[in-house]
Amino acid sequence: MAFDIARARAAYPALGEGFRHFDAAAGSLVAEPVARAVHAVYTGAVANRSDAFAPGRRALEIVVEARRAVADLLGADPAGVVFGSSATSLTYLIARTVAASWQPGDEVVVSRLDHDSNVRPWVQLAAERGATVRWAEFDPATGELPTEQYRALIGERTRVVAVTAASNAIGTRPDVPAIAALAHAAGALVYVDGVHATPHQPTDVAALGADFYVTSAYKWSGPHLAACAADPALLETLHPLKLRPSSDAVPERFELGTPGFASLAGVTAAVEHLATLDPAATGSRRERLLTSLAAVRDYEAGLFTGLVDGLAGIDGVTLCPAPADRCPTVSFRLGAQHPAATSAMLGDQGICAFAGDYYAWEYFHTTGLRDSGGAVRAGIYHYTTADDVEVLLEALRTAAKAAR
């Protein structure tokens, strides 16, 4: 059954403004059911959690339902879902807590393919604790993150291996299960940045071998909120800094302050929305999510092939190398034009595509592109159309001709 793009787009009122969106890697548009759920909380009798009266019980239930929803999305345990304001803040929280037991000579493995939020917290905590940082390098010719190098990088002193499920710069999907197996064999924990991967494919944290998996709801049609999923038994062994009167239960002890109930309701609505993207999907919410996100993956892959082939066919466009089997994200440059100028040129035509390093600092520093502006990033999302792709390509063709 073909993906019903018209039906998918109908859920996003903002698309009516007419912009061509290739910017979902930085943040997707919000689905209408999400906005409705958030509005309902802000206009309803919900203030804070209590089991003494109905509005307080509503707040309690909102939190419970949001944990269940994220658990269904990721194949995780609701009792191990921790919410935070962003993936960056959650990673700092987990890194600081995990690193409290590190000793001088312990090691952490990070990758130069990752978003800086899964690099800098570990590097900074290693420096603070006297631990050693070991770097996994990507292949600049292919964009791959070779798995074999981890055999030499991981040892008996390795405490954490941090790796992305998909590069937010070029889409590369490392072999996380194989990397995790090597880490676990050495007794190390695995922290997976799933922010870029989650919107584009079914996710199973157990199959990935992730001890921690972080994701951001605003990358999958939801509000600006993030979640980190872990085994509750693992979280029980960790003790973050917290206020004395706040709950010491898991996962609550990792959540600082009163949660945003409206945003949490939006998270649940976003997961429910994702589960409906294939109207033929049946079964539990988890089963419908797997079916719908598989349909999304296939639809996006088809469009993305046309985008990449089209970009490669434009004289003057240079693509950042990346494997064919990747998330639908491509980075490129247009001749000698500064990427920011290319982004602005496209923006003047109503085409939204970010330029810069998108916080993939190590990737762009290693390639030598960061100091000259990074690159332009175009990503496919499940509301992107073939016409969107052609409009982008035609704008670049015209600009390339004008530059010759």
Buried (B, 14 or more C-beta within 10 A) or exposed (E): EEBBBEEBBEBBEBBEEEBBBBBBBBEBBBBBBBBEBBEBBEEEEBEEBEEEEEBBBBBBBBBEBBBBBBBBBBBBBBBBBBBBBBBBBBBBBBBBBBBEEBEEEBBBBBBBBBBBBBBBBBBBBBEEBEBBBBBBBBBBEEBBBEBEBBEEBBEEBBBBBBBBBBBBBBBBBBBBBEBBBBBBEBEBBBBBBBBBBBBBBBBBBEEBBBBBBBBBBBBBBBBBBBBBBBBBEBBBEBEBEBEEEEEEEBBBBBBBEEBBBBBBBBBBBBBBBBBBBBEEBEEEBBEBBBBBBBBBBEBBBBBBEBBBEBBEEBEBBBBBBBBEEBBBBBBBBBBEBBBBBBBEBBBEBEBBBBBBBBBBBBBBBBBEBBEEBBBBBBBBBBBBBEEBBBBBBEBBBEBBEEEE
